[in-house]
Amino acid sequence: MDTAGAHDLLAAKRMRDLLAAVSTVDDMVNIAAITRLVAAEQAGQTRTITVGPYTLFCIISAMQLAVRHPGISGAMNETLAAVARALIDLFEGDGEVVGLLQRGFDPEHDR
């Protein structure tokens, strides 16, 4: 499967997960907003942020916590894990930091 096909499949999973959770009018408003965001992303829109290395480390760490949380599953979990792994790549060349961040996905390193 090519990258575009995988992206479309992931977007479809996101929508299925969202629709399964709909129970109120507020949920429908939230789903509409998220649907617009998914469509914008599929159309190639991006957002850029600039952060320092420690802040990036904290963002990745928070994403790793979310990925391991039992209430986060499905497409949301897959998306967070993929983004966290891509962000870890920004530390390429700093093996110590990369190793430390990769341990965040491994339950054996929990305390």
N, C-alpha and C positions, 0 to 999 in steps of 0.2 A: 504494500500500500504506500502511495507517495505521501509527502508531508501534507499536502492540501487535503487529501482524503482522510488522513488521520485526524487533522484538525476539524474537519466537518463531522467526523464520527464522535469526537470528543464534545463538540458543540451539541450534537443531538443527545448525547448522554446527559449533558448539563441540563438541557431542557426537560428531559424525561424525569430527572431527579427533582427539578423545581416543580413541575406540574404535579408530581406525586405528593408534594408537601402542601399544596394549596388547600386552605380551609376557610379563609375569610376574604372580605373585600380588600383589606389592607394587603393580604398576600397577593391578590391579583394586581394591585398597584405595584408592589415590589417586583413581581414577575415581569410586568410590562417594562419596568425600568431595566431590569437585568437582560431582558430580551433585546432591548435597544443596544445595550452594551455589547452583547454577543454579536449582533448584526454589524455594529461599528467595527469590532475587531475582525470579523470575517471580511469586511470591506477594506481592511488594511490599515485602519486607524491605529495609532500608537500613542502612548504617553511617555514622557521622559522625566526622570527625576535625577537629581544630583545629590549624593550623600557621601559622607566620609567612610573610610574603611570600617571603623568600629560600628557606626550606625548600620552599615550593610551587614556586618556580622550579626548584630542584634535582630535585624529584619529576618535574616535566614534562620536564626535560632527560633524566633517566634513562629515562623512558617513550619519548622520541624515539629514544634510542639503541637501545632494545629493538625498536622498530618497524622500524628500519633493519637490524637484525641478520639475517643470512641464515637462521638457525635458527628464527626466529619468523615464522610465516606463518598464513594462514587466519584463522579467527575470532579467535584470540588477537591477531593483528596488527590486525585491524579494531577490536576492542574497545579495545586500548591507544591506537590513533590517535584514536578517537572521544572517549575520556576525556581524553586530553591536550589535544585541541582545546577541549573543554568547560572544562577547567581554565584554559586560556589566557584564555578569556572572563572569568574572575574578575579579570583585570588590565585590564578595560575602563576607558578613561579615561587609561591610561598607555601612550600610543602607542609610546614608546621600548621598553618592556619587551615589549609585544605583538609588535612588529616583530622584536625579538631572538628571541623564542620561536618565531615563525613561521618564521624562518630555520632552525630546528632540523630542519624537515622537508625542507629543500632541499639536496641534495647539492652544489650549486654553492657553498655556504658552508662546506663542509668544509675543514679545514686538514690 
